[in-house]
Amino acid sequence: MWQICLAGEKGNDKRGMTSGIFEIDDDFHKDVGPSSDDDEISEEVNDFEMDHDQLIEEMGGADLEKVTICQETVNPKSQIGPSDFDLLKVLGKGGYGKVFQVRKRTGRDANSIFAMKVLKKATIVRNQKDTAHTKAERNILEAIKFPFIVDLLYAFQTGGKLYLILEYLPGGELFMHLEREGVFLEDTASFYLAEITMALEHLHVEGIIYRDLKPENILLDMEGHIKLTDFGLCKESIYHSDMTHTFCGTIEYMAPEILTRHGHGKPVDWWSLGTLMYDMLTGAPPFCSDSRKKTIDKILKGKLVLPPYLTAESRDLLRKLLKRHPEMRLGGGSDDAAPIKLHPFFRHINWEDLIERKMEPPFKPSITSDEDTSQFDARFTRETPVDSPCDNMLSESADRIFKGFTYVAPSMMESLKRLSFSDNHGFGGRSFKSPRRPKEGASMSFEFDDGHFVP
């Protein structure tokens, strides 16, 4: 048997890098007839085998992955669609479609459990902004791979729908846990906020502002670590002091500069972090009312009331994150998250251990199996999962805007795990709004575009 070492060590996750040792069966040249060059070839093979053994030793020997060359590895299946997945449960619904829990039927990851977002093309194309956000989310999910951000594994489309296959996060929404507990202890809030801070910091480094931080968009994995989801309102290509002017987000968590439409940048995410921190420690956002107008007035002009039971560290961080002027806000400078991470509120956080997921989460979801949906809203999980046929098919010209949606994550290629393909590099996928019932005061993501309300 021959072994051909191509490149890279096992576990190297660089895109486009083929990794491992390919085994060629001994009968590779059974049908090859005798040749006058046989002796010369034999000598070259012997030389190759000696050089190859030395190369394997230098590259780590046993640490290399062996992949047998066959039809599946040389020409892996490149088409994937709805028929490759069995619907198990409904996890949520929204104006754009549904989220299902699914089991993959085919490939090396057969029987794996995923979350499948199904989005209706006809609904998305009605508004140019929705189309742009669809593209942005799809591109972000492909480009960003980070421990505290949900992972996209597949994307594909049919004539009427877009499909995003994401990792399944059985811990459910942080919103559900916060609603159940009422408030979090400071150490619990500190852990979650630290992981969220690292996720936001990573997005900012990549030129992305999140703009929709709230408990409904934070899910827990099986171990209890957080994952940011729903990137439909993100803005790309925002670096340094770049600004954008879109009025979007969830009112209770929106920064003042978004509401006044004076232009906003990365600091809006740190205002939302402060609002989320206040929500975790007190049971509600700091500025909310029974109407959107009153809520907006409070955000712009209301006094920040800090309950006396909060620690000095909590009170100080809240005051600094909830500064109305973004340049005065902690995190509002060129150093972004650095001063936030140095704040005494996070004194118990070892940031190196945190990014390595070595710190123990304060809560580990009670999960009985990979298919467990007990942490999701029973109003949805009780429904019969049906991916209904789509009646509204787009014209060929309208459907062109979705060219390039197809994607397979490098980790999910059936055998050549370091390769990825896409029928056009980059596109986007927009998720629908949180399926959970809102807290009192109705929290809802939206965007205004040219005077129109976009739910």
C-alpha positions in Angstrom: 0.0 0.0 0.0 1.2 3.5 -0.8 0.5 6.5 1.3 0.6 10.0 -0.2 0.9 12.8 2.3 -0.7 16.0 0.9 -0.4 18.8 3.4 -1.2 20.0 6.9 -1.7 18.3 10.3 -4.9 16.7 11.5 -7.1 19.4 13.0 -5.7 22.3 10.9 -8.9 24.2 10.1 -7.6 26.5 7.4 -10.0 26.8 4.5 -8.8 25.4 1.3 -6.2 23.2 2.9 -6.4 19.6 2.0 -5.2 17.6 5.0 -4.1 14.1 5.7 -2.6 11.0 4.1 -4.3 9.4 1.1 -4.0 5.6 0.9 -3.7 4.0 -2.6 -4.6 0.3 -2.7 -1.9 -2.2 -3.9 -3.9 -3.1 -7.0 -3.6 0.5 -8.2 -1.6 -0.6 -11.3 -2.9 -4.1 -11.7 -4.0 -3.3 -15.3 -0.8 -1.6 -16.3 1.2 -3.8 -18.6 5.0 -4.3 -18.5 7.3 -1.5 -19.6 10.9 -1.1 -20.4 11.0 1.7 -17.8 9.8 -0.7 -15.0 13.2 -0.9 -13.3 13.6 2.9 -13.4 10.1 3.4 -12.1 10.8 0.9 -9.3 13.9 2.8 -8.2 11.9 6.1 -8.2 9.2 4.5 -6.1 11.7 3.2 -3.6 13.2 6.7 -3.4 9.7 8.2 -3.0 8.8 5.7 -0.2 12.0 6.6 1.7 11.4 10.4 1.2 7.8 9.9 2.1 8.5 8.1 5.4 10.9 10.9 6.4 8.2 13.5 5.4 5.6 11.8 7.5 8.0 11.6 10.5 8.7 15.4 10.1 5.0 16.2 9.9 4.0 14.4 13.1 3.5 10.8 12.1 0.6 9.4 14.0 -1.1 12.9 14.2 -1.8 12.8 10.5 -5.2 11.8 9.2 -5.5 8.9 6.7 -8.2 9.2 4.0 -8.7 6.4 1.6 -9.0 7.5 -2.1 -12.3 6.4 -3.5 -15.2 7.9 -5.5 -16.6 9.5 -2.3 -13.4 11.3 -1.4 -12.3 12.3 -4.9 -15.8 13.4 -6.1 -17.9 14.0 -3.0 -21.6 14.7 -3.3 -21.9 18.4 -3.9 -25.7 18.7 -4.0 -27.8 18.9 -0.8 -31.4 19.8 -0.3 -34.5 19.5 1.9 -34.8 15.7 1.1 -31.5 15.2 3.0 -33.1 16.1 6.3 -35.9 14.6 8.4 -38.1 17.2 10.2 -38.3 16.4 13.9 -39.7 19.4 15.8 -40.8 23.0 15.2 -38.5 25.3 17.3 -40.0 28.6 16.3 -41.9 30.6 13.7 -41.9 34.1 12.3 -43.0 36.2 9.4 -40.3 34.9 7.1 -40.7 31.2 7.8 -39.8 28.6 10.5 -37.0 27.0 12.4 -37.1 23.2 12.6 -35.1 20.7 14.5 -33.9 18.2 11.8 -31.9 15.0 11.5 -29.6 14.6 8.5 -30.3 11.5 6.5 -27.2 11.3 4.3 -23.4 11.6 4.3 -20.9 11.0 6.9 -22.8 13.3 9.3 -26.0 11.2 8.8 -28.1 11.1 12.0 -26.6 14.3 13.3 -29.1 16.9 14.7 -29.2 20.4 13.3 -31.5 23.5 13.3 -32.9 24.4 9.9 -34.1 27.9 9.2 -36.5 28.0 6.2 -37.0 31.5 4.7 -39.6 32.4 2.1 -38.0 34.1 -1.0 -41.2 35.9 -2.0 -41.4 37.6 1.4 -37.8 38.6 1.4 -37.7 40.2 -2.1 -40.6 42.5 -1.3 -38.2 44.9 0.4 -34.7 45.8 -0.8 -33.4 46.2 2.8 -34.6 42.7 3.6 -32.7 41.3 0.6 -29.6 43.2 1.7 -29.9 41.8 5.2 -30.4 38.3 3.9 -27.2 38.6 2.0 -25.4 40.1 5.0 -26.4 37.4 7.4 -25.5 34.6 5.0 -22.1 36.1 4.4 -21.4 36.7 8.1 -22.4 33.1 9.1 -20.0 31.8 6.5 -17.1 34.1 7.3 -17.3 34.1 11.1 -16.2 31.0 13.0 -16.0 31.7 16.7 -16.7 29.8 19.9 -19.5 32.1 21.0 -21.2 32.5 17.6 -23.6 30.0 16.0 -22.0 27.9 13.3 -23.5 27.6 9.8 -23.0 24.1 8.3 -25.0 24.2 5.1 -27.0 26.6 3.0 -29.1 25.7 -0.1 -32.2 26.8 -1.9 -35.3 25.7 -3.8 -37.4 27.7 -6.2 -39.3 29.4 -3.4 -37.3 29.0 -0.3 -33.9 29.5 1.3 -32.5 27.0 3.8 -29.9 27.6 6.5 -28.6 24.5 8.4 -27.1 25.6 11.7 -25.7 23.8 14.7 -28.5 22.8 17.1 -28.2 24.5 20.5 -30.3 22.4 22.9 -29.9 24.8 25.8 -32.5 27.1 24.3 -32.7 30.9 24.6 -31.2 32.8 27.4 -34.5 34.7 27.5 -36.3 31.5 28.7 -33.8 31.0 31.5 -33.9 34.6 32.5 -37.7 34.6 32.5 -37.6 31.4 34.6 -35.1 32.8 37.2 -36.4 36.4 37.2 -32.9 37.8 37.8 -29.4 36.4 37.6 -26.8 36.5 40.4 -23.9 38.8 39.6 -21.4 36.0 39.0 -23.9 34.3 36.6 -24.4 37.5 34.7 -20.7 38.2 34.7 -20.0 34.9 33.0 -22.6 35.3 30.2 -21.7 39.0 29.6 -18.1 38.1 29.3 -18.7 35.5 26.6 -21.0 38.0 24.9 -18.4 40.7 25.1 -15.9 38.4 23.4 -18.4 37.6 20.6 -19.1 41.3 20.0 -15.4 42.1 20.1 -14.7 39.5 17.5 -17.5 40.8 15.2 -16.1 44.4 15.6 -12.6 43.2 14.6 -14.2 41.8 11.5 -15.9 45.1 10.7 -19.4 44.0 11.8 -21.8 45.7 14.2 -24.5 43.4 15.6 -27.3 45.9 16.5 -29.8 43.4 17.9 -28.4 42.1 21.2 -31.2 40.8 23.5 -31.9 37.6 25.5 -33.9 36.1 22.6 -30.9 36.2 20.3 -28.6 34.4 22.8 -28.8 30.6 22.9 -27.0 28.1 25.1 -25.2 25.0 23.9 -25.3 21.6 25.6 -22.5 22.7 28.1 -24.2 26.0 28.9 -21.9 28.3 26.9 -23.6 31.1 25.0 -23.9 31.5 21.2 -25.1 34.6 19.4 -27.7 34.0 16.7 -29.8 36.0 14.3 -27.5 38.2 12.2 -30.3 39.7 10.1 -29.7 43.3 11.4 -25.9 43.3 11.3 -24.0 45.9 9.3 -20.8 44.9 7.5 -17.7 46.9 6.6 -17.8 49.2 9.7 -14.2 49.9 10.7 -12.7 52.5 13.2 -15.0 55.5 13.2 -17.2 54.5 10.2 -20.9 55.3 10.6 -24.2 54.0 9.3 -27.7 55.5 9.6 -30.3 52.7 9.4 -32.9 52.8 12.1 -33.1 49.2 13.3 -33.0 47.0 16.3 -35.2 46.2 19.3 -36.5 49.4 20.9 -35.7 48.6 24.5 -32.1 47.7 23.6 -31.5 50.4 21.0 -28.8 53.0 21.6 -29.8 56.7 21.6 -27.7 57.5 18.5 -29.8 55.0 16.5 -33.0 56.6 17.7 -31.9 60.1 16.8 -30.5 58.9 13.4 -27.3 61.0 13.9 -25.3 58.0 12.7 -24.0 55.1 14.7 -21.0 52.7 14.8 -19.7 50.0 17.1 -20.5 51.7 20.4 -24.2 50.8 19.9 -23.4 47.2 20.8 -21.9 48.3 24.1 -25.0 50.3 25.0 -27.0 47.1 24.2 -24.6 45.1 26.4 -25.3 47.6 29.3 -29.1 47.2 28.7 -28.8 43.4 28.7 -26.7 43.5 31.9 -29.4 45.7 33.6 -32.0 43.2 32.4 -30.1 40.3 33.8 -29.6 41.9 37.2 -33.0 43.6 37.7 -35.4 41.6 35.6 -36.2 44.3 33.0 -34.3 46.7 30.7 -33.5 50.1 32.2 -35.8 52.2 29.9 -39.1 50.6 29.0 -42.7 51.7 29.1 -46.2 50.7 27.8 -45.7 52.4 24.4 -42.8 52.7 22.0 -42.9 56.5 22.1 -42.6 56.6 25.9 -39.8 54.0 25.8 -37.9 56.1 23.2 -38.4 59.2 25.3 -36.9 57.4 28.4 -33.9 56.2 26.4 -33.2 59.7 25.2 -34.0 61.7 28.3 -34.9 59.3 31.2 -32.8 59.0 34.4 -30.9 55.8 34.9 -32.2 54.3 38.2 -29.9 51.7 39.8 -31.4 49.5 42.5 -29.5 49.7 45.8 -28.9 46.0 46.0 -26.5 46.1 43.0 -22.8 45.9 43.9 -20.5 48.9 43.4 -18.8 47.2 40.5 -22.1 46.5 38.8 -23.4 50.1 39.3 -20.1 51.5 37.9 -20.1 49.4 34.8 -23.8 50.1 34.1 -23.2 53.8 34.3 -20.3 53.7 32.0 -22.0 51.4 29.4 -25.2 53.5 29.4 -23.6 56.8 28.6 -25.8 58.5 26.0 -22.8 60.1 24.1 -21.1 57.2 22.3 -17.6 58.8 22.6 -18.0 58.9 26.4 -19.3 55.3 26.6 -17.0 52.5 27.8 -16.0 50.7 24.7 -16.6 53.8 22.5 -13.0 54.5 21.8 -10.5 52.9 19.3 -9.7 50.2 21.9 -13.2 48.9 21.7 -13.7 46.1 24.2 -10.4 46.3 26.0 -11.5 48.7 28.8 -14.7 46.7 29.3 -12.7 43.5 29.8 -10.5 45.3 32.4 -13.4 46.5 34.5 -13.6 45.1 38.1 -17.1 43.6 37.3 -15.2 41.0 35.3 -12.5 40.5 38.0 -13.2 36.8 38.3 -13.0 36.2 34.5 -9.8 34.6 33.1 -10.2 35.8 29.5 -7.7 33.2 28.1 -9.6 30.3 29.8 -12.9 31.8 28.7 -12.0 31.8 25.0 -10.8 28.2 25.3 -14.1 27.3 27.0 -12.3 26.1 30.1 -14.4 28.1 32.5 -17.4 26.2 33.9 -20.7 27.8 32.9 -23.0 28.7 35.8 -25.8 26.6 34.4 -25.7 23.4 32.5 -29.0 22.6 30.7 -30.7 19.4 31.6 -30.4 17.5 28.3 -31.4 13.9 28.0 -30.3 13.3 24.4 -29.2 15.1 21.2 -32.8 15.5 20.2 -33.9 17.0 23.5 -36.1 20.1 22.9 -37.3 20.6 26.5 -35.6 24.0 26.7 -37.7 25.4 23.8 -41.2 26.8 23.9 -43.7 23.9 24.0 -46.1 26.0 22.0 -43.9 25.3 19.0 -42.4 22.0 19.8 -45.9 20.4 20.1 -46.7 21.4 16.5 -46.4 18.9 13.7 -43.3 19.8 11.7 -44.3 20.5 8.1 -42.2 22.3 5.5 -45.2 23.4 3.5 -45.0 23.7 -0.3 -44.3 27.2 -1.6 -46.9 28.7 -3.9 -45.1 31.9 -4.8 -42.3 31.1 -7.2 -40.1 33.9 -8.3 -39.4 34.8 -11.9 -36.0 33.8 -13.3 -34.7 37.4 -13.1 -36.0 37.9 -9.5 -34.4 34.6 -8.5 -31.0 35.8 -9.7 -30.4 37.8 -6.5 -30.2 34.5 -4.6 -27.3 33.2 -6.8 -24.5 32.1 -4.6 -26.6 31.1 -1.6 -25.4 27.5 -1.6 -22.7 26.7 1.0 -21.1 23.7 2.7 -18.9 24.3 5.7 -15.4 23.0 5.4 -15.9 20.8 8.5 -18.9 19.1 6.8 -17.4 18.0 3.6 -18.0 14.3 3.6 -14.4 13.3 3.4 -12.2 16.1 2.2 -13.0 18.0 5.4 -10.8 21.0 4.6 -12.5 21.9 1.3 -15.6 24.1 0.9 -17.6 25.0 -2.2 -20.1 27.7 -3.0 -21.7 28.5 -6.4 -20.7 32.1 -5.7 -18.5 33.2 -2.8 -20.7 35.0 -0.4 -24.3 35.8 -0.3 -26.5 35.9 2.8 -29.3 34.5 4.8 -31.8 36.5 7.0 -33.3 34.9 10.0 -36.8 35.7 11.2 -37.5 37.3 14.5 -37.4 35.5 17.8 -40.2 33.0 18.1 -40.6 33.5 21.9 -43.5 35.4 23.4 -42.1 38.9 24.2 -41.7 40.2 27.7 -44.2 42.8 28.9 -43.7 45.8 26.7 -43.3 43.7 23.6 -39.7 43.5 22.4 -39.5 43.3 18.6 -36.7 43.7 16.1 -37.5 46.0 13.2 -36.2 48.5 10.7 -37.5 51.7 9.2 -36.7 52.1 5.5 -37.9 55.3 3.7 -40.7 55.7 6.1 -41.9 52.1 6.1 -42.0 49.9 9.1 -40.3 46.6 8.5 -41.2 44.0 11.1 
